[in-house]
Each structure stands twice: as C-alpha cells, then as structure tokens.
Amino acid sequence: MKRIVGVRTIKTGLGASIAMVIADLIGLKYMASAGIITILSIQSTKKESMQIAVRRFIATCVALLIGSILFQILGFRPYVFGLYLVFFIPIAARFKMTEGIVPASVLVTHLLGEQSTSISLIGNELLLMIVGAGVALVLNLYMPSIEIELLKDKRAIEEEMYQLFTYMADTLEEKATTIETDKILEQLQIHLSNGEKRAHRNANNYFFNFDSPYEKYFNMRSSQFQVLQYMLRHFTHLFMNVEQGYEVAAFTRRVADSVKGKIVVEVLLDELDALKEGFKQSVLPSSREEFENRAMLYQFLNDMEHFLDIKKAFKDKLNDKERKEYNSYYDLT
C-alpha cells in the first residue's frame, strides 16, 4: 500500500509547530518566522541539513549587518529594502549562501516593520534563525533507512545484467531465445540511476566519513553498463558459428554467474587469458567469413575483459572496512 504522507512531510509539519512554540515560550517576536525557517530547513539528508543550517546562519548575520547599515543611513523605507537586496544577493551568491537569501531577507523585513535596528531586535532575529534551523536539525537526526531499496536496486541490476549475458551465450550456441534487450537495457539504466542517487543520499546521512561500498558499487555497475551496451551493439554482427563460439558461450555464462557473485572476478580473468591464448594457438580460419567472425569473437572477449577489469578495479579500491562489508554483508564478489 502506497504511503499517503511521507516522513519528510510529517517532520515538516511537526517541526514548524515545535519551532513556533519554542519561539513563543522564550518571548520572541514574529514566532511564525521560526516555523517558516524550519519548513525551509528540513532536508533529505543529515549532512545536507547541517551544511544548509550553517550557510543560512552566516547569511542571516550578513543580511542583518547590511540591512542595519542601510536603514540607519537611508531610513526605514521600502526602496532601502530593495537596495539591501541589490547588495546582499550578489554576496550570498558569491559565497554560495543562496539558500539563506529568502529566510534572511524575511528577517530583515522585521527591522523595516519595527523601524528599528536595536541590539535586542537583531538578537530576536538571530534567535529565530537558530530556533528554526535547530529544530530542523534535531528532527533530521532521524532518517528512515533506505538499505532495503538499495538492495532491491542491486538485485535488479544483477538480474538484468545476468539476463543480457545469458542471452548472448544462448545466441552464440544458436539457441532460440526471445528477450527484449532494449527494454532490459532501459530498465537497467533506471535501476542504476536510482541506485546511485540512493547511495549518495545514504552516504550523506552521516556527518562524518562513511565507509560503504554502495556508492562505489553502483558507479562500477554504471561503468560496466557502458561496456555492456557496446558489446550488445557489436554482438549482432556475429553472423556465423565457429568452433570457438561454443567456448566463448560457456565463458559468457560464467560471467553471467559472476554478476550475481557466484564466481570471483580474478578467477574469470585467468580463464579469459587461457581462452584468448587458445584462440592464438588454434588452426587458422579457412574462409574470409570465418576469419572475420573469429576476429569479432576475439574482440568480444576483449570487451568482456574490459567489463571484468572494471569489477576488479572496484574491488581493489575498497578499504579494509568496505571490503569486509562487501564480502560478508553484500555478498558482492
């Protein structure tokens, strides 16, 4: 059953109310602004929430300083607020504080409305920002786990790659097979995109460095996807069977199994070297068609080697903690 109200929506509604109650309890003017700031500060990851809160607080300090100076010199008039924006917006953009433009400017309007730049009023505005952003930060400490979704993406990617390699193996063995490769490639690309986004979000739910093979894994599969697309495009040019075709088909099935973690990549690379050496030692082709087809089979093996090298490079880059998690928890060999 599809969820009607998301966690982020609940946190936004709850947070806005809490921020306004706190602002009212400590006697702040314009308590509703604290709720608005909370609404703007609820983000999808913990790290993003912290970064935006810091940038907004700095932007608020700069905005109140510029606004106070201009109001003191030119008076509390609407056009002065416009002049403030002319100064403040470029500064905020230059120092990458654009998230703070709207909430900080709302707080500056309070100076205009009160016709004052007193220390107590400026303190009021700073506290509104602290309360609003602070409540959002506390609520963002709870982030629902997306590990189930990540594992679903992983399994879908592996299944789709498995189907494509099995299709190529069947075709090399001249077995009748009917699968929609374009549709599978399209679904594979969608799952890769979703997986990469979720892995990035998962990593950003930790304030400090987070060691997990998820991001590296999906990046690796994306690189393999590019190679797989190339292989499928050129695979259609294989127009006749040769003896080595069955050997390549058997190896292709083993690569299909390796996608699901049943065979380690180092073993396959050794087998591939032996297979390519066998090609070199075999009897020369007797016809032009056989020669061209054998050359394409050899290129197919080179592409397969590239596919496997990407996996090996991924494994080599894992640190000890990632490697342990990779081997024991994910079963991604």
Kinemage of the C-alpha trace (Angstrom):
@kinemage 1
@onewidth
@group {chain A} dominant
@subgroup {mainchain}
@vectorlist {calphas} color= white
{ca met a 1} P 0.000 0.000 0.000
{ca lys a 2} L 1.397 3.352 -1.029
{ca arg a 3} L 2.234 5.713 1.804
{ca ile a 4} L -0.050 8.782 1.712
{ca val a 5} L 2.030 11.038 3.964
{ca gly a 6} L 5.822 10.809 3.824
{ca val a 7} L 8.231 11.045 6.754
{ca arg a 8} L 9.582 14.362 5.480
{ca thr a 9} L 6.060 15.822 5.382
{ca ile a 10} L 5.399 14.719 8.959
{ca lys a 11} L 8.718 16.166 10.127
{ca thr a 12} L 7.951 19.448 8.355
{ca gly a 13} L 4.538 19.855 9.976
{ca leu a 14} L 5.725 18.779 13.404
{ca gly a 15} L 8.899 20.853 13.205
{ca ala a 16} L 7.144 24.064 12.205
{ca ser a 17} L 4.776 23.750 15.157
{ca ile a 18} L 7.565 22.977 17.632
{ca ala a 19} L 9.682 25.893 16.389
{ca met a 20} L 6.806 28.348 16.816
{ca val a 21} L 6.016 27.044 20.305
{ca ile a 22} L 9.667 27.391 21.371
{ca ala a 23} L 9.905 30.888 19.878
{ca asp a 24} L 6.755 31.901 21.735
{ca leu a 25} L 7.917 30.382 25.030
{ca ile a 26} L 11.186 32.336 25.000
{ca gly a 27} L 9.339 35.525 24.085
{ca leu a 28} L 10.481 36.080 20.521
{ca lys a 29} L 8.601 38.405 18.191
{ca tyr a 30} L 7.418 37.045 14.822
{ca met a 31} L 7.343 33.470 16.116
{ca ala a 32} L 5.805 32.277 12.825
{ca ser a 33} L 9.114 33.030 11.103
{ca ala a 34} L 10.784 30.303 13.168
{ca gly a 35} L 8.250 27.834 11.778
{ca ile a 36} L 8.861 29.015 8.216
{ca ile a 37} L 12.622 28.625 8.663
{ca thr a 38} L 12.071 25.061 9.903
{ca ile a 39} L 9.959 24.293 6.833
{ca leu a 40} L 12.749 25.556 4.583
{ca ser a 41} L 15.423 23.694 6.553
{ca ile a 42} L 14.018 20.150 6.503
{ca gln a 43} L 16.235 18.310 4.010
{ca ser a 44} L 16.538 14.768 2.699
{ca thr a 45} L 19.909 14.017 4.361
{ca lys a 46} L 21.598 14.827 7.681
{ca lys a 47} L 24.762 16.256 6.145
{ca glu a 48} L 22.795 18.497 3.795
{ca ser a 49} L 20.718 19.776 6.723
{ca met a 50} L 23.822 20.713 8.704
{ca gln a 51} L 25.503 22.425 5.761
{ca ile a 52} L 22.419 24.467 4.885
{ca ala a 53} L 21.831 25.456 8.521
{ca val a 54} L 25.377 26.827 8.795
{ca arg a 55} L 25.123 28.705 5.499
{ca arg a 56} L 21.759 30.191 6.457
{ca phe a 57} L 23.023 31.394 9.822
{ca ile a 58} L 26.034 33.088 8.218
{ca ala a 59} L 23.778 34.577 5.532
{ca thr a 60} L 21.462 35.919 8.248
{ca cys a 61} L 24.342 37.637 10.042
{ca val a 62} L 25.489 39.255 6.790
{ca ala a 63} L 21.936 40.253 5.836
{ca leu a 64} L 21.208 41.859 9.203
{ca leu a 65} L 24.502 43.751 9.052
{ca ile a 66} L 23.840 45.132 5.561
{ca gly a 67} L 20.204 45.892 6.360
{ca ser a 68} L 21.051 47.664 9.610
{ca ile a 69} L 23.685 49.871 7.968
{ca leu a 70} L 21.428 50.852 5.073
{ca phe a 71} L 18.379 51.524 7.271
{ca gln a 72} L 20.477 53.657 9.617
{ca ile a 73} L 21.929 55.721 6.769
{ca leu a 74} L 18.940 55.999 4.404
{ca gly a 75} L 15.977 55.443 6.702
{ca phe a 76} L 13.316 52.770 7.039
{ca arg a 77} L 11.752 52.994 3.575
{ca pro a 78} L 10.708 50.257 1.136
{ca tyr a 79} L 13.231 51.311 -1.505
{ca val a 80} L 16.028 50.816 1.036
{ca phe a 81} L 14.972 47.191 1.383
{ca gly a 82} L 15.285 46.881 -2.402
{ca leu a 83} L 18.744 48.430 -2.189
{ca tyr a 84} L 19.630 45.912 0.521
{ca leu a 85} L 18.706 43.088 -1.871
{ca val a 86} L 20.918 44.609 -4.568
{ca phe a 87} L 23.886 44.347 -2.196
{ca phe a 88} L 23.007 41.132 -0.385
{ca ile a 89} L 22.008 38.776 -3.216
{ca pro a 90} L 25.337 39.004 -5.122
{ca ile a 91} L 27.266 38.499 -1.873
{ca ala a 92} L 25.172 35.450 -0.961
{ca ala a 93} L 25.628 34.012 -4.449
{ca arg a 94} L 29.361 34.707 -4.450
{ca phe a 95} L 29.906 32.848 -1.179
{ca lys a 96} L 27.433 30.042 -2.012
{ca met a 97} L 24.822 31.034 0.568
{ca thr a 98} L 21.845 31.273 -1.799
{ca glu a 99} L 19.738 29.057 0.500
{ca gly a 100} L 19.848 31.888 3.023
{ca ile a 101} L 18.582 34.673 0.754
{ca val a 102} L 14.859 34.185 1.385
{ca pro a 103} L 14.797 33.440 5.154
{ca ala a 104} L 17.432 36.096 5.925
{ca ser a 105} L 15.563 38.687 3.886
{ca val a 106} L 12.324 37.877 5.700
{ca leu a 107} L 14.130 38.588 8.967
{ca val a 108} L 15.437 41.889 7.577
{ca thr a 109} L 11.842 42.946 6.838
{ca his a 110} L 11.229 42.760 10.584
{ca leu a 111} L 13.746 45.593 11.025
{ca leu a 112} L 11.813 47.581 8.452
{ca gly a 113} L 8.490 46.807 10.105
{ca glu a 114} L 9.732 47.700 13.579
{ca gln a 115} L 11.580 50.791 12.288
{ca ser a 116} L 14.488 49.721 14.467
{ca thr a 117} L 17.948 48.174 14.371
{ca ser a 118} L 18.315 47.761 18.112
{ca ile a 119} L 20.532 45.053 19.574
{ca ser a 120} L 17.503 43.360 21.131
{ca leu a 121} L 15.669 43.192 17.788
{ca ile a 122} L 18.712 41.878 15.931
{ca gly a 123} L 19.141 39.307 18.713
{ca asn a 124} L 15.490 38.365 18.223
{ca glu a 125} L 16.095 37.706 14.516
{ca leu a 126} L 19.204 35.637 15.149
{ca leu a 127} L 17.335 33.545 17.709
{ca leu a 128} L 14.502 32.976 15.238
{ca met a 129} L 17.042 31.549 12.801
{ca ile a 130} L 18.701 29.428 15.497
{ca val a 131} L 15.379 28.029 16.733
{ca gly a 132} L 14.017 27.332 13.242
{ca ala a 133} L 17.169 25.745 11.869
{ca gly a 134} L 17.912 23.986 15.173
{ca val a 135} L 14.541 22.244 15.309
{ca ala a 136} L 15.018 21.096 11.718
{ca leu a 137} L 18.462 19.729 12.563
{ca val a 138} L 17.140 17.763 15.534
{ca leu a 139} L 14.293 16.270 13.507
{ca asn a 140} L 16.664 15.415 10.673
{ca leu a 141} L 18.681 13.245 13.040
{ca tyr a 142} L 16.041 10.637 12.277
{ca met a 143} L 16.296 9.380 8.725
{ca pro a 144} L 14.484 6.187 7.698
{ca ser a 145} L 16.818 3.504 6.380
{ca ile a 146} L 16.913 3.122 2.602
{ca glu a 147} L 19.018 -0.042 2.690
{ca ile a 148} L 16.098 -2.202 1.541
{ca glu a 149} L 15.673 -0.014 -1.545
{ca leu a 150} L 19.423 -0.118 -2.211
{ca leu a 151} L 19.440 -3.909 -2.052
{ca lys a 152} L 16.419 -4.060 -4.372
{ca asp a 153} L 18.247 -1.889 -6.905
{ca lys a 154} L 21.336 -4.091 -6.558
{ca arg a 155} L 19.380 -7.294 -7.146
{ca ala a 156} L 17.501 -5.801 -10.105
{ca ile a 157} L 20.749 -4.629 -11.734
{ca glu a 158} L 22.376 -8.021 -11.299
{ca glu a 159} L 19.335 -9.861 -12.637
{ca glu a 160} L 19.138 -7.644 -15.737
{ca met a 161} L 22.864 -7.983 -16.462
{ca tyr a 162} L 22.544 -11.738 -15.936
{ca gln a 163} L 19.699 -11.894 -18.482
{ca leu a 164} L 21.712 -9.976 -21.087
{ca phe a 165} L 24.811 -12.156 -20.735
{ca thr a 166} L 22.670 -15.308 -20.809
{ca tyr a 167} L 21.013 -14.030 -23.988
{ca met a 168} L 24.425 -13.569 -25.631
{ca ala a 169} L 25.529 -17.052 -24.519
{ca asp a 170} L 22.334 -18.614 -25.911
{ca thr a 171} L 22.792 -16.807 -29.204
{ca leu a 172} L 26.401 -17.980 -29.515
{ca glu a 173} L 25.152 -21.552 -29.034
{ca glu a 174} L 22.438 -20.931 -31.647
{ca lys a 175} L 19.668 -21.484 -29.125
{ca ala a 176} L 16.321 -19.872 -29.827
{ca thr a 177} L 15.846 -17.014 -27.385
{ca thr a 178} L 13.413 -14.120 -27.300
{ca ile a 179} L 14.099 -11.264 -24.936
{ca glu a 180} L 13.637 -7.540 -25.443
{ca thr a 181} L 17.200 -6.347 -24.983
{ca asp a 182} L 16.289 -2.676 -25.474
{ca lys a 183} L 13.654 -2.874 -22.743
{ca ile a 184} L 16.046 -4.631 -20.353
{ca leu a 185} L 18.740 -2.026 -21.038
{ca glu a 186} L 16.242 0.738 -20.352
{ca gln a 187} L 15.203 -0.826 -17.035
{ca leu a 188} L 18.846 -1.433 -16.154
{ca gln a 189} L 19.657 2.228 -16.721
{ca ile a 190} L 16.746 3.277 -14.492
{ca his a 191} L 17.846 0.978 -11.670
{ca leu a 192} L 21.433 2.219 -11.970
{ca ser a 193} L 20.309 5.841 -11.769
{ca asn a 194} L 18.068 5.136 -8.774
{ca gly a 195} L 20.801 3.164 -7.047
{ca glu a 196} L 23.415 5.889 -7.498
{ca lys a 197} L 21.062 8.554 -6.139
{ca arg a 198} L 20.057 6.454 -3.129
{ca ala a 199} L 23.664 5.507 -2.378
{ca his a 200} L 24.666 9.179 -2.414
{ca arg a 201} L 21.751 10.037 -0.126
{ca asn a 202} L 22.647 7.177 2.191
{ca ala a 203} L 26.257 8.390 2.472
{ca asn a 204} L 25.058 11.931 3.245
{ca asn a 205} L 23.037 10.682 6.205
{ca tyr a 206} L 26.300 10.515 8.149
{ca phe a 207} L 28.044 13.660 9.392
{ca phe a 208} L 31.500 12.108 9.160
{ca asn a 209} L 33.164 9.912 6.555
{ca phe a 210} L 31.064 6.843 5.953
{ca asp a 211} L 32.737 3.708 4.610
{ca ser a 212} L 30.302 1.736 2.499
{ca pro a 213} L 30.755 0.057 -0.890
{ca tyr a 214} L 27.307 1.181 -2.071
{ca glu a 215} L 28.387 4.317 -3.964
{ca lys a 216} L 31.455 2.636 -5.429
{ca tyr a 217} L 29.379 -0.417 -6.329
{ca phe a 218} L 26.764 1.498 -8.314
{ca asn a 219} L 29.458 3.590 -10.015
{ca met a 220} L 31.186 0.359 -11.004
{ca arg a 221} L 27.979 -1.104 -12.426
{ca ser a 222} L 27.352 2.124 -14.373
{ca ser a 223} L 30.775 1.812 -15.995
{ca gln a 224} L 30.064 -1.828 -16.802
{ca phe a 225} L 26.722 -0.795 -18.276
{ca gln a 226} L 28.522 1.355 -20.872
{ca val a 227} L 30.676 -1.614 -21.882
{ca leu a 228} L 27.661 -3.924 -21.976
{ca gln a 229} L 25.807 -1.568 -24.309
{ca tyr a 230} L 28.799 -1.552 -26.656
{ca met a 231} L 29.016 -5.351 -26.553
{ca leu a 232} L 25.349 -5.779 -27.434
{ca arg a 233} L 25.573 -3.326 -30.336
{ca his a 234} L 28.501 -5.186 -31.923
{ca phe a 235} L 27.267 -8.622 -30.925
{ca thr a 236} L 24.661 -8.526 -33.697
{ca his a 237} L 27.456 -8.571 -36.319
{ca leu a 238} L 28.332 -12.175 -35.455
{ca phe a 239} L 26.785 -13.859 -38.471
{ca met a 240} L 28.020 -17.464 -38.402
{ca asn a 241} L 29.075 -20.076 -35.875
{ca val a 242} L 32.671 -21.167 -35.405
{ca glu a 243} L 34.109 -23.785 -33.067
{ca gln a 244} L 35.347 -21.176 -30.607
{ca gly a 245} L 31.830 -19.756 -30.402
{ca tyr a 246} L 30.804 -22.527 -28.007
{ca glu a 247} L 33.834 -21.897 -25.807
{ca val a 248} L 33.032 -18.199 -25.702
{ca ala a 249} L 29.391 -19.025 -24.927
{ca ala a 250} L 30.414 -21.185 -21.958
{ca phe a 251} L 32.656 -18.409 -20.657
{ca thr a 252} L 29.872 -15.854 -21.161
{ca arg a 253} L 27.615 -17.949 -18.922
{ca arg a 254} L 30.275 -17.882 -16.225
{ca val a 255} L 30.438 -14.105 -16.499
{ca ala a 256} L 26.642 -14.061 -16.120
{ca asp a 257} L 27.002 -16.102 -12.916
{ca ser a 258} L 29.744 -13.787 -11.661
{ca val a 259} L 27.393 -10.811 -11.880
{ca lys a 260} L 25.383 -12.435 -9.097
{ca gly a 261} L 28.516 -13.088 -7.055
{ca lys a 262} L 28.845 -16.818 -7.730
{ca ile a 263} L 32.352 -16.603 -9.248
{ca val a 264} L 35.117 -14.191 -8.261
{ca val a 265} L 36.400 -11.885 -10.976
{ca glu a 266} L 40.066 -12.868 -10.527
{ca val a 267} L 39.251 -16.476 -11.492
{ca leu a 268} L 37.407 -15.317 -14.602
{ca leu a 269} L 40.279 -13.107 -15.722
{ca asp a 270} L 42.638 -16.101 -15.506
{ca glu a 271} L 40.179 -18.215 -17.515
{ca leu a 272} L 39.869 -15.434 -20.067
{ca asp a 273} L 43.636 -15.288 -20.554
{ca ala a 274} L 43.664 -19.038 -21.205
{ca leu a 275} L 40.764 -18.748 -23.644
{ca lys a 276} L 42.456 -15.968 -25.612
{ca glu a 277} L 45.683 -17.966 -25.725
{ca gly a 278} L 43.701 -20.893 -27.131
{ca phe a 279} L 42.433 -18.628 -29.890
{ca lys a 280} L 46.002 -17.767 -30.842
{ca gln a 281} L 47.038 -21.436 -30.945
{ca ser a 282} L 44.025 -22.639 -32.964
{ca val a 283} L 44.020 -23.526 -36.675
{ca leu a 284} L 43.808 -20.508 -38.948
{ca pro a 285} L 40.379 -19.762 -40.478
{ca ser a 286} L 39.727 -21.293 -43.904
{ca ser a 287} L 37.438 -18.562 -45.261
{ca arg a 288} L 37.071 -14.817 -45.110
{ca glu a 289} L 33.747 -15.072 -43.264
{ca glu a 290} L 35.237 -17.381 -40.655
{ca phe a 291} L 38.230 -15.082 -40.259
{ca glu a 292} L 36.023 -12.016 -39.754
{ca asn a 293} L 33.755 -13.832 -37.352
{ca arg a 294} L 36.672 -15.155 -35.302
{ca ala a 295} L 38.106 -11.639 -35.166
{ca met a 296} L 34.779 -10.358 -33.841
{ca leu a 297} L 34.681 -13.141 -31.251
{ca tyr a 298} L 38.159 -12.127 -30.143
{ca gln a 299} L 37.020 -8.509 -29.873
{ca phe a 300} L 34.014 -9.741 -27.892
{ca leu a 301} L 36.466 -11.320 -25.437
{ca asn a 302} L 38.442 -8.073 -25.238
{ca asp a 303} L 35.229 -6.245 -24.353
{ca met a 304} L 34.478 -8.923 -21.766
{ca glu a 305} L 37.939 -8.351 -20.300
{ca his a 306} L 37.209 -4.625 -20.033
{ca phe a 307} L 33.929 -5.463 -18.268
{ca leu a 308} L 35.759 -7.675 -15.758
{ca asp a 309} L 38.647 -5.230 -15.282
{ca ile a 310} L 36.149 -2.609 -14.117
{ca lys a 311} L 34.940 -5.020 -11.433
{ca lys a 312} L 38.483 -5.854 -10.342
{ca ala a 313} L 39.435 -2.166 -10.130
{ca phe a 314} L 36.371 -1.575 -7.962
{ca lys a 315} L 37.386 -4.344 -5.557
{ca asp a 316} L 40.986 -3.124 -5.418
{ca lys a 317} L 39.851 0.367 -4.349
{ca leu a 318} L 37.835 -0.834 -1.355
{ca asn a 319} L 39.385 -0.103 2.021
{ca asp a 320} L 39.534 -2.815 4.689
{ca lys a 321} L 36.200 -1.889 6.257
{ca glu a 322} L 34.440 -1.662 2.899
{ca arg a 323} L 35.963 -4.933 1.746
{ca lys a 324} L 34.799 -6.726 4.888
{ca glu a 325} L 31.276 -5.359 4.488
{ca tyr a 326} L 31.360 -6.113 0.773
{ca asn a 327} L 32.317 -9.745 1.287
{ca ser a 328} L 30.262 -10.595 4.368
{ca tyr a 329} L 27.116 -8.492 4.113
{ca tyr a 330} L 26.528 -7.663 0.469
{ca asp a 331} L 27.857 -10.914 -0.973
{ca leu a 332} L 29.117 -8.929 -3.968
{ca thr a 333} L 32.139 -10.942 -5.043
